[in-house]
Amino acid sequence: MAQLGFCSSNSLNAVNDSVCCTINLEDTGETPVTIWEDATDFVINGTIMMENNGTTDTSPTVELYVDDTAVAGFVLAPGECRSITLNDINSIGVVGEGTGSSSVKISFSLNYKF
């Protein structure tokens, strides 16, 4: 008899996913650009890391939004990088503010049990 994948008799199994993307971000007029949305009933925890690779002081700042709400104090100027770990994440988005455009790298891990 063949066994595909990891078969477990536990009632809960853990899943850990990681995602990385790079976007060119311009001024979004305070409207978040959606990066990820949870379409499940699972409680999802994770760590979000952002890197603003804007090349000039006037390149846009990038602000992290989680569940359509700005994360207090999480605004990155060009050249800055930061991460945060949160629980019960339902959506991840970013807002750009400034002139020109910035290359923004966004990486996040998603952890949940089913």
C-alpha positions as CSV (number, residue, x, y, z in Angstrom):
1,M,0.0,0.0,0.0
2,A,1.4,3.4,-1.0
3,Q,1.7,6.3,1.4
4,L,1.6,9.8,-0.2
5,G,2.8,12.7,2.0
6,F,2.8,12.7,5.8
7,C,-0.2,10.8,7.2
8,S,-1.0,11.6,10.8
9,S,-3.6,10.5,13.2
10,N,-3.4,13.8,15.1
11,S,-6.6,15.9,15.1
12,L,-4.6,19.0,14.2
13,N,-1.8,19.4,11.7
14,A,0.4,22.5,11.3
15,V,1.1,24.2,8.0
16,N,3.8,26.8,7.5
17,D,3.9,28.7,4.2
18,S,6.2,31.4,3.1
19,V,5.6,34.0,0.4
20,C,7.9,36.7,-1.1
21,C,7.1,39.3,-3.7
22,T,8.4,42.6,-5.0
23,I,6.1,45.4,-6.2
24,N,6.7,48.8,-7.6
25,L,4.8,51.1,-5.3
26,E,3.7,54.6,-6.1
27,D,1.5,57.0,-4.0
28,T,-1.7,55.1,-3.4
29,G,-3.7,58.0,-2.0
30,E,-4.1,56.1,1.4
31,T,-5.8,53.2,-0.4
32,P,-4.1,49.9,0.6
33,V,-2.7,47.7,-2.2
34,T,-3.8,44.1,-1.2
35,I,-0.9,41.7,-1.1
36,W,-2.7,38.7,0.5
37,E,-6.2,37.8,1.8
38,D,-7.3,34.8,3.9
39,A,-10.2,33.0,2.3
40,T,-10.4,30.3,5.1
41,D,-11.9,30.0,8.6
42,F,-8.4,29.2,10.0
43,V,-6.7,31.5,12.5
44,I,-3.5,32.4,10.7
45,N,-0.4,33.8,12.5
46,G,2.8,35.0,10.8
47,T,5.8,37.2,10.4
48,I,5.8,40.0,7.8
49,M,9.0,41.6,6.6
50,M,9.1,44.6,4.3
51,E,12.1,46.3,2.6
52,N,11.7,49.7,0.9
53,N,14.3,49.9,-1.9
54,G,13.4,53.4,-3.0
55,T,16.5,55.1,-4.5
56,T,15.9,58.7,-3.4
57,D,14.7,60.6,-0.3
58,T,11.6,61.6,-2.2
59,S,10.7,58.0,-3.1
60,P,7.5,56.8,-1.5
61,T,7.3,55.6,2.0
62,V,5.6,52.3,2.5
63,E,3.1,51.6,5.4
64,L,1.9,48.2,6.4
65,Y,-1.8,47.5,6.7
66,V,-3.2,44.3,8.4
67,D,-6.9,43.6,8.3
68,D,-7.4,46.9,6.5
69,T,-5.9,48.9,9.4
70,A,-2.5,50.6,9.5
71,V,0.0,48.9,11.9
72,A,1.0,51.6,14.3
73,G,4.5,53.0,13.6
74,F,5.2,50.6,10.7
75,V,6.2,53.1,8.1
76,L,9.4,52.6,6.1
77,A,11.4,55.3,4.4
78,P,13.5,54.5,1.4
79,G,16.4,52.2,2.4
80,E,14.6,50.8,5.5
81,C,13.7,47.3,6.4
82,R,11.5,45.9,9.2
83,S,9.6,42.9,10.4
84,I,6.7,42.2,12.8
85,T,5.0,39.0,14.0
86,L,1.2,39.1,14.4
87,N,-1.6,36.7,15.1
88,D,-5.0,36.2,13.5
89,I,-4.1,37.8,10.2
90,N,-6.9,38.1,7.6
91,S,-5.3,40.4,5.1
92,I,-2.0,42.1,4.3
93,G,-1.7,45.4,2.4
94,V,0.6,48.3,1.8
95,V,0.1,52.0,1.3
96,G,2.6,54.2,-0.6
97,E,3.0,57.9,0.0
98,G,5.4,60.2,-1.8
99,T,6.6,61.0,-5.3
100,G,8.0,58.6,-7.9
101,S,8.1,54.9,-7.2
102,S,9.8,52.5,-4.8
103,S,10.7,48.8,-5.3
104,V,9.2,47.2,-2.2
105,K,10.0,43.6,-1.2
106,I,7.4,41.9,1.0
107,S,8.0,38.6,2.6
108,F,5.7,36.8,5.0
109,S,5.2,33.4,6.7
110,L,1.8,32.0,7.4
111,N,1.3,29.5,10.2
112,Y,-1.9,27.7,11.0
113,K,-3.4,24.4,12.1
114,F,-6.2,22.4,10.5
